[in-house]
Amino acid sequence: METRRCTIIRTVGPAMPRGERPQQKPARKSPSSPQLWDLKIAVIVARDDDGERLIRELQRLRCGIKHIWPMPPQIPAQFDVVFCALSSDLPQRLPWIPGEPAAALVVVDNGEGPLDLGLLHNCAAHSILHYPTTPRSVETALSLARGHFLYERRLRGRIEKLDESLRTMRSVERAKSLLIRIRDMTEEEAYNYLRKQAMERRVTIGVVAKAVVDSFELLS
């Protein structure tokens, strides 16, 4: 029997000198996290040397800056983040109630005199920045404030959904009790009736239950 031999030819690049490793291109470092880019930021501080340094660092992070001074009677809420000088009346200048902020708040401490922790608590700030600033301290304060603000907003969204679910459950239970009493249905029959009506009308069972309860209260 004839045996055939195959020759495998491998194509390789130019040989590297012995002991020499291929050079790797250094990774390009971004000046900041992309999550911090293009944020609209209000800077409400005096434009002294520290204030100028703060503004430059935020611009270096690719943020849109709006400098406001003197401090307005009411802190603007149409920004993503607000850097604001810490003052004794700052809590009264905030346009939102604690726990429901419209923007992330970073209070700026000028480092003069003792820090009033009670005042800081009343401001419900998301972060604090102490003078003199450094590139690391500015980016850290901004990142923490933005992260805490977004976390609070997610929590509020979940609470609102839970509240809505609880209201729906109460409406369904109320509607079921009315159907059991008025139409002499069992609990299972009353629930199936509500679900069927919801499917036919392409709405949630909560909407049907609320309509049943409102109709009963209107006719009572």
MARKOL-619815 format. One line per field, with one value per residue (C-alpha): residue number from 1; residue in one letter; x, y, z. Coordinates in pm, 1 decimal. Layout:
% MARKOL-619815
num NUM/...
residuo a/...
X X/...
Y Y/...
Z Z/...
END
This chain:
% MARKOL-619815
num 1/2/3/4/5/6/7/8/9/10/11/12/13/14/15/16/17/18/19/20/21/22/23/24/25/26/27/28/29/30/31/32/33/34/35/36/37/38/39/40/41/42/43/44/45/46/47/48/49/50/51/52/53/54/55/56/57/58/59/60/61/62/63/64/65/66/67/68/69/70/71/72/73/74/75/76/77/78/79/80/81/82/83/84/85/86/87/88/89/90/91/92/93/94/95/96/97/98/99/100/101/102/103/104/105/106/107/108/109/110/111/112/113/114/115/116/117/118/119/120/121/122/123/124/125/126/127/128/129/130/131/132/133/134/135/136/137/138/139/140/141/142/143/144/145/146/147/148/149/150/151/152/153/154/155/156/157/158/159/160/161/162/163/164/165/166/167/168/169/170/171/172/173/174/175/176/177/178/179/180/181/182/183/184/185/186/187/188/189/190/191/192/193/194/195/196/197/198/199/200/201/202/203/204/205/206/207/208/209/210/211/212/213/214/215/216/217/218/219/220
residuo m/e/t/r/r/c/t/i/i/r/t/v/g/p/a/m/p/r/g/e/r/p/q/q/k/p/a/r/k/s/p/s/s/p/q/l/w/d/l/k/i/a/v/i/v/a/r/d/d/d/g/e/r/l/i/r/e/l/q/r/l/r/c/g/i/k/h/i/w/p/m/p/p/q/i/p/a/q/f/d/v/v/f/c/a/l/s/s/d/l/p/q/r/l/p/w/i/p/g/e/p/a/a/a/l/v/v/v/d/n/g/e/g/p/l/d/l/g/l/l/h/n/c/a/a/h/s/i/l/h/y/p/t/t/p/r/s/v/e/t/a/l/s/l/a/r/g/h/f/l/y/e/r/r/l/r/g/r/i/e/k/l/d/e/s/l/r/t/m/r/s/v/e/r/a/k/s/l/l/i/r/i/r/d/m/t/e/e/e/a/y/n/y/l/r/k/q/a/m/e/r/r/v/t/i/g/v/v/a/k/a/v/v/d/s/f/e/l/l/s
X 0.0/131.5/176.7/138.3/321.0/191.5/418.4/271.2/417.5/368.3/383.9/543.6/645.4/998.9/1191.4/1238.2/1589.9/1651.0/1570.7/1368.4/994.6/740.9/664.4/311.5/151.1/76.2/-293.7/-436.0/-571.1/-891.7/-887.0/-1204.2/-1479.8/-1716.1/-2001.5/-1875.2/-1842.6/-2083.6/-2244.8/-2406.5/-2253.1/-2328.4/-2033.7/-2155.7/-1834.9/-1631.0/-1399.3/-1078.9/-771.3/-944.3/-1258.8/-1061.3/-875.4/-1204.8/-1350.2/-1038.9/-1045.2/-1412.1/-1344.2/-1057.8/-1312.5/-1509.6/-1800.6/-2017.0/-1962.3/-2187.5/-2032.2/-2278.1/-2177.0/-2290.3/-2500.6/-2860.5/-3156.5/-3250.1/-3002.8/-3079.8/-3204.4/-3170.4/-2817.2/-2685.5/-2451.0/-2423.1/-2097.1/-2200.4/-2010.8/-2115.7/-2302.2/-2517.5/-2835.8/-2766.4/-3044.8/-3300.0/-3172.3/-3222.8/-3534.8/-3605.4/-3687.3/-3430.1/-3451.2/-3594.3/-3312.8/-3337.5/-2958.1/-2652.3/-2515.7/-2147.4/-2086.1/-1756.3/-1581.6/-1327.8/-1145.5/-1185.1/-1297.0/-1447.7/-1675.8/-2042.8/-2151.2/-2510.6/-2526.8/-2372.1/-2638.0/-2919.3/-2789.6/-2824.6/-2526.8/-2413.6/-2045.3/-1814.0/-1506.7/-1246.7/-1015.7/-744.0/-859.5/-658.6/-743.7/-809.9/-1031.8/-1245.9/-1299.4/-1370.5/-1626.1/-1797.4/-1807.5/-1941.6/-2207.2/-2328.7/-2331.5/-2521.5/-2774.2/-2846.3/-2873.6/-3127.3/-3327.2/-3340.9/-3456.8/-3732.3/-3845.1/-3867.1/-4058.7/-4306.6/-4360.4/-4414.4/-4663.0/-4847.8/-4853.9/-4991.0/-5265.2/-5352.5/-5376.2/-5606.6/-5830.2/-5847.6/-5936.7/-6201.7/-6348.6/-6353.1/-6541.3/-6799.0/-6852.3/-6883.0/-7149.2/-7342.0/-7320.3/-7297.3/-6966.0/-6695.7/-6358.2/-6210.2/-6499.9/-6467.4/-6096.8/-6145.9/-6414.8/-6179.5/-5901.0/-6131.1/-6253.2/-5894.8/-5791.4/-6088.6/-6024.6/-5645.1/-5585.8/-5440.2/-5653.9/-5593.0/-5769.6/-6073.5/-6078.8/-6064.6/-6349.8/-6562.9/-6495.4/-6558.2/-6885.3/-7005.6/-6915.9/-7088.0/-7412.0/-7410.7
Y 0.0/344.1/587.9/958.7/1216.4/1569.8/1859.3/2134.7/2475.7/2731.0/3097.7/3301.1/3661.0/3786.3/3625.4/3828.5/3859.0/3615.5/3757.4/4047.6/4074.7/4240.8/4593.4/4670.0/5005.4/5180.7/5202.4/5549.6/5675.8/5870.6/6183.6/6070.9/5813.9/5855.3/5862.3/6203.6/6352.4/6619.7/6666.0/7005.5/7148.1/7467.4/7602.5/7841.5/7956.5/8275.6/8301.1/8326.6/8108.4/7799.8/7865.0/7905.0/7581.8/7398.1/7526.5/7426.1/7074.1/7028.5/7154.7/6906.5/6633.1/6744.0/6886.4/7181.5/7453.3/7741.6/7969.8/8156.6/8411.5/8563.2/8278.0/8311.2/8305.7/7965.0/7706.2/7622.3/7268.9/7236.7/7095.1/6740.3/6841.6/7154.1/7251.1/7505.2/7690.6/7578.8/7857.9/7876.0/7934.9/7682.0/7440.6/7722.1/7797.1/7440.9/7413.0/7051.9/6863.4/6622.2/6282.8/6415.4/6619.8/6746.7/6746.6/6597.9/6838.4/6881.6/7129.0/7313.0/7381.2/7663.9/7513.6/7823.8/7750.5/7427.8/7224.3/7238.1/6874.1/6960.8/7207.9/6951.5/6699.7/6948.8/7010.8/6637.8/6670.2/6381.1/6469.1/6733.6/6901.2/7067.6/7346.4/7341.3/7116.6/6859.5/6681.4/6360.6/6524.6/6701.1/6387.5/6180.8/6429.2/6449.6/6072.2/6005.4/6274.6/6155.7/5791.7/5863.2/6078.4/5811.4/5546.5/5757.9/5808.0/5433.3/5373.9/5633.9/5467.1/5130.6/5277.6/5440.2/5106.9/4931.3/5197.5/5157.4/4778.2/4817.4/5052.7/4807.7/4517.2/4719.6/4811.4/4449.5/4327.2/4598.1/4516.9/4144.2/4201.2/4412.9/4148.0/3875.8/4073.6/4219.9/3938.8/3652.6/3531.4/3331.1/3492.1/3297.5/3386.0/3754.0/3756.0/3570.9/3821.8/4114.6/3946.5/3866.9/4226.4/4348.9/4117.2/4215.6/4585.7/4546.1/4726.9/4620.1/4445.4/4742.4/4975.0/4745.7/4707.2/5084.1/5130.0/4878.1/5050.4/5398.7/5284.3/5137.3/5452.4/5667.9/5468.4/5439.1
Z 0.0/-94.8/195.4/123.2/327.9/386.9/460.5/681.4/617.0/890.3/814.9/1088.0/1124.5/1149.5/1430.4/1746.3/1880.6/2159.3/2501.9/2361.3/2428.1/2200.1/2308.0/2422.2/2363.3/2691.6/2768.4/2730.2/3056.1/3056.7/3271.7/3444.7/3437.5/3139.4/3391.9/3501.8/3153.8/3034.1/3374.5/3424.7/3739.8/3930.2/4129.7/4399.2/4565.8/4579.6/4280.0/4481.2/4426.8/4572.3/4371.4/4049.8/4119.8/4177.3/3850.3/3655.5/3797.9/3707.0/3355.5/3329.6/3404.9/3096.2/3293.8/3194.0/3455.6/3558.2/3818.8/4042.7/4301.5/4531.0/4664.9/4540.7/4782.8/4641.0/4515.5/4148.4/4090.6/3712.6/3739.1/3780.3/4063.1/4277.2/4449.4/4711.0/4981.8/5328.1/5507.1/5818.8/5615.1/5338.3/5451.6/5410.0/5059.0/4930.2/4708.3/4807.4/5124.3/5272.3/5109.6/4782.6/4624.6/4269.3/4225.9/4389.0/4650.6/4737.2/5019.2/5003.4/5333.5/5327.2/5624.5/5841.1/6195.9/6334.1/6112.4/6221.8/6190.9/6281.3/5994.1/5763.0/5865.9/5802.7/5451.6/5372.5/5139.4/4922.1/4964.9/5108.8/4963.7/5185.8/5075.0/4954.1/4672.1/4482.3/4156.1/4350.1/4612.5/4349.7/4141.5/4454.7/4587.3/4248.8/4200.8/4551.3/4525.8/4186.7/4297.0/4620.0/4436.1/4175.0/4448.0/4637.7/4319.0/4253.7/4610.7/4575.1/4253.1/4425.2/4717.7/4480.0/4304.5/4637.5/4742.9/4414.9/4455.5/4807.7/4688.8/4411.7/4658.0/4882.4/4587.5/4474.3/4823.8/4857.0/4514.3/4594.3/4919.1/4735.6/4465.5/4729.6/4912.2/4618.6/4360.6/4605.7/4462.6/4626.3/4678.8/4388.9/4159.7/4249.1/4171.8/3841.4/3747.5/3808.5/3615.3/3321.3/3304.2/3310.4/3027.2/2810.7/2861.0/2840.5/3166.8/3499.4/3757.4/3985.2/3740.0/3726.7/4104.3/4153.8/3905.5/4096.8/4427.5/4284.6/4125.5/4455.0/4648.1/4385.3/4406.2/4783.9
END
